[in-house]
Amino acid sequence: MARETYTSELLNEISKEIKEKFGVCVWFAEILGRRWSYIAGEKSDDLFIPPERIKINDRLGVVIECEDEEKLKDVIEFLKKRLEF
């Protein structure tokens, strides 16, 4: 499988789309071993729930702030289509 390259501009755009469509904050992180380092997206100032971490590939992960399981599934499906993973 070819290694995908995502720009921070594209990831910021996707994060804004998700915020507008689902009302959920999403940010992307570079995975460096056990450490996830923020690279793009919208973080919430008020984090009351534990965020869901999803590994997209060996180097990229997404962190989703969502307490509604059904909405979380919809966001993940949206990400799969948008990022083609």
Steps between C-alpha positions, in 0.01 A plus 500: 500500500630846413582735784252789511616855557261744663569872525408696811286723276293198389475368855386841631236511224372153594492597868290809420262294284445256787445784749238658269327174403507309831583762764799290608860611552760292317873543484777308330824383651828359381564170675851481644514174688266537799484878458233667286615847391238753382536610136161640390135541586277656762551422865221576743569738786249312717598135505266324740504157341796279416585535131498198271836430332493324163810392312469572126839360401843453658570875507158670522223484758183692570360607836122543520312670782155339493284340769222380265588152367279533192647838410851361556428223248375759249815712546723195451314406180535857377875489572539168320337640188683832516844353570445176309630265771 
